[in-house]
Amino acid sequence: MPSSAEADRRAKPQAAEPKVPAAEAPRCESCGTGRLALDNVRTALWSGERLVVVEDVPALVCTHCGEQFYEDETAMRLDMLRGGGFPTGSAAREMVVPVFKFSTPRNSEG
């Protein structure tokens, strides 16, 4: 019978490990401080008047600033999804999001 720790390890998805040791991982081009680590992210894209969310997208994510970089193949697959128009019937699920209007605060003095 597996130990409790082993069962926990199997039950929880493991974070993606960088392909190279952290000290040798590429430095972030955006902030120049952090290192890039492979992770799965969520991204939002506009398709006409519709906002769609794509989950589980592989990306290199900066450990310092959080900037996300896609490898060429990933970017190409996202473009292909966009080109397909994101048919509603193919969606894994739907989300409801609040929409706000940006307006200039009014001057209370007059």
PyMOL commands that set and color helices and strands:
alter all, ss='L'
color gray80, all
select helices_A, chain A and resi 4-11+22-24+72-83+88-90
alter helices_A, ss='H'
color red, helices_A
select strands_A, chain A and resi 36-47+50-62+68-69
alter strands_A, ss='S'
color yellow, strands_A
deselect
rebuild
show_as cartoon
